[in-house]
Structures are given as C-alpha cells and as structure tokens.
C-alpha cells in the first residue's frame, strides 16, 4: 500500500542535517545511512550515499532520475 499524499514522502529526519552539512562544506565523502526506506528528494541529487544492505555498505550516487524512489 502506498503512503498517503496528505502525509508527504518519508525522508529520514537524520539525513537532512547531514545533507545540508555536506552541501555547505563541499565535502564529497559518502553519507552512511541505514535508512533504506527513505525516499529520494530533489535535495539529494548529486550526493553519494553509502546504504547498508544488511552486510556491507553499497555506494549509491543519486541522479535526477532517482527522485521519488527509495534509497534501498
């Protein structure tokens, strides 16, 4: 079942400060996260995430075509 439009997309609240910090500082190291259910918003474009798949971290570079999909 899909998430209601009234609630909006689920974006993990711990990711927002990390993204803002990386954009302000210009640091290009991948952002480690376990939040695979988090949806990709337009602010994520151009950022590399290290998403944990249960065993290892897989690096994912976010492009414009990924907006609206999940990190996992």
C-alpha positions as CSV (number, residue, x, y, z in Angstrom):
1,X,0.0,0.0,0.0
2,X,1.3,3.5,-0.8
3,X,1.9,6.3,1.6
4,X,-0.9,8.9,1.6
5,X,-0.3,12.2,-0.2
6,X,-1.5,14.0,2.9
7,X,1.5,12.8,4.9
8,X,4.0,13.5,2.1
9,X,7.1,11.5,1.3
10,X,9.0,9.8,4.1
11,X,12.5,11.2,4.4
12,X,14.6,10.1,7.4
13,X,15.0,13.2,9.6
14,X,18.6,12.3,10.4
15,X,19.6,12.6,6.7
16,X,18.6,16.3,6.3
17,X,21.3,17.8,8.6
18,X,23.9,15.6,7.0
19,X,23.0,16.7,3.5
20,X,23.0,20.4,4.5
21,X,26.4,20.0,6.2
22,X,27.8,18.3,3.1
23,X,26.5,20.9,0.7
24,X,27.8,23.8,2.8
25,X,31.2,22.3,3.4
26,X,31.8,20.8,-0.1
27,X,32.9,17.5,1.4
28,X,32.4,14.6,-1.0
29,X,32.6,11.6,1.3
30,X,29.6,9.3,1.1
31,X,26.9,9.7,3.7
32,X,26.5,6.5,5.7
33,X,22.9,5.5,6.3
34,X,20.8,2.6,7.3
35,X,17.5,4.3,6.2
36,X,16.7,2.3,3.1
37,X,13.0,3.2,3.3
38,X,13.8,6.9,2.9
39,X,12.6,8.4,-0.3
40,X,14.9,10.4,-2.5
41,X,14.0,14.1,-2.7
42,X,15.4,16.7,-5.1
43,X,17.9,17.9,-2.5
44,X,19.7,14.6,-2.6
45,X,20.7,14.9,-6.3
46,X,24.5,14.9,-6.7
47,X,25.2,13.3,-3.4
48,X,26.7,9.9,-2.8
49,X,25.2,7.7,-0.1
50,X,26.6,4.5,1.5
51,X,23.5,2.5,2.1
52,X,23.7,-0.5,4.4
53,X,22.2,-3.7,2.9
54,X,22.5,-5.8,6.0
55,X,26.1,-6.9,5.4
56,X,28.1,-4.1,3.7
57,X,27.6,-0.5,2.7
58,X,26.8,0.0,-1.0
59,X,27.6,3.4,-2.6
60,X,24.8,5.0,-4.5
61,X,25.2,8.2,-6.4
62,X,21.9,10.0,-6.7
63,X,20.8,11.4,-10.1
64,X,17.7,13.2,-11.2
65,X,16.0,10.1,-12.5
66,X,16.0,8.6,-9.0
67,X,13.9,11.3,-7.4
68,X,10.8,9.7,-5.8
69,X,12.3,6.3,-5.4
70,X,13.7,4.7,-2.2
71,X,17.3,4.6,-1.2
72,X,17.2,0.8,-0.6
